[in-house]
Amino acid sequence: MTSVLDKFNEATHELLASLKVWASDPYAADFRYIGHLNTSGDMELLTGELVLYPLPVDGISSFQVEAEGLIAGQYIQNDLTPEAIINIVDSAVRGDIAVGNLTLSLRKHALLSAKRDRTNQEWAIRPTVMISGNQPTSLPEATALSAIDQALRMGDIPFDGLDELVRWLAVLDPREHRSKGSLRVVLNAPCNIAFAESGFKDEVFTITIDAHPGTRTDMVGVAVVGHPGPTQASRHQVGSNIEWDLIQEGRLRRGKATVKLPLAERALVVLSVGNACVQRQWFPHPAKSQNERLLAMRTFDRDLKQVRFNLLEGTQPEKFELAVAALAFLRGFAPSVQLETDSPDIVLTTPGGQMVLIECTLQSKDVHNKVGKLVDRRHALEAALSTSRSARPILAVLVTRQHRQQVAMTTDEFRDRKIALVTRDQLEEYIHFAGNSTDPDTTVSKALAAFATHGSSDASLI
């Protein structure tokens, strides 16, 4: 019979083993946390996320706020040695993490458990472990939380209560996880596929890998598979053929290799470091792709740079809506961006005549308002179509650039309202696989069926 300790060690083994192989000098750590001073005088970690990066975390500064015994913030450490980063993680998986001179701990005397987190790990594989206690946290009840909310609003670095603080830090909401504190530890691999620098030119496929300058290049494995590939000749191992150079004044190591794929319409690249697969990526051939919509858009927006930028980075809501509509077009829908302000942002139709209403938002604070609008507008359209012979259920979708943990509504709340949710993780996946053909009618039917059977609110729609 497997003991609790054995299960804990098994869950943390992949993370710790990978870290010891991957860690180079320097590494970086980004720790976001919410803690509370409990009645025993201990600074208890209510919720937190520690993310380890092979390159410096630039453009963000550490900060800390305090409010009525609550302490929260973001603590960034660059230029960490391999020994330092390993010590930080060894301590973290045991429930302790230091922020300067302050140590936050999962609740004292709690029996810790560890669980590997495989969420959204199909394409970018990052060893991830969730460390949890087994006792209720010391987070105050609702009456005291109102004082914390106001103290956060009045602080030198103001936040509009716990709602905004949780969204800003992108951590689990401690109010929804009172039964136990938790710490998520995420390890990023020391190299990744450079998407913009890779791709087809005629029959030649170029793969580009960006790596930490200290990465052992003999540990980097790259498999390239051309599709369709009727013979083994379409399958290649190119890791040993990569030519490496230091760029950006030695801060980054870049490797390139080429391979001929004369029959391929697209290529799958699988990147490994040591014995671990860390990333998969599809690349469509710009001239041979079977998705004529993609070919048309690439003709005028090379590599979909404008769609990609406005979908994932831009700050203008109107262009975000246009990028979402473009993505829906690529996936076989007929999109219409609405001009009337009192209407959904986008209306989609499928070849079979099904309809989808979409509201888009860049900010988490708009989620409840957008969901309310979706419910009202779906009801209005269903009422208008109720006398039509072709009346059928209408799918309502909220599209946000935020990660799922930043969206301040639970899965049950979305499910109860029959609203499908598309978050940043899905948008990144959809833009990466823009060349893949989809069946919009099947997609919508499956999403509606999932609600009918009380399934997930997550939607693979656009």
Beta strands, then each sheet from edge to edge (+ up, - down):
strand 1: 27-37
strand 2: 43-53
strand 3: 63-67
strand 4: 70-80
strand 5: 96-99
strand 6: 102-105
strand 7: 113-116
strand 8: 128-132
strand 9: 182-187
strand 10: 191-193
strand 11: 199-201
strand 12: 204-211
strand 13: 220-227
strand 14: 235-237
strand 15: 243-247
strand 16: 252-260
strand 17: 266-273
strand 18: 276-284
strand 19: 334-337
strand 20: 346-349
strand 21: 355-361
strand 22: 395-400
strand 23: 419-422
sheet 1: 3+ 4- 1+ 2- 9- 8+ 7-
sheet 2: 5+ 6-
sheet 3: 10+ 12- 11+
sheet 4: 10+ 12- 16+ 15-
sheet 5: 14+ 13- 17+ 18-
sheet 6: 19+ 20- 21+ 22+ 23+
end
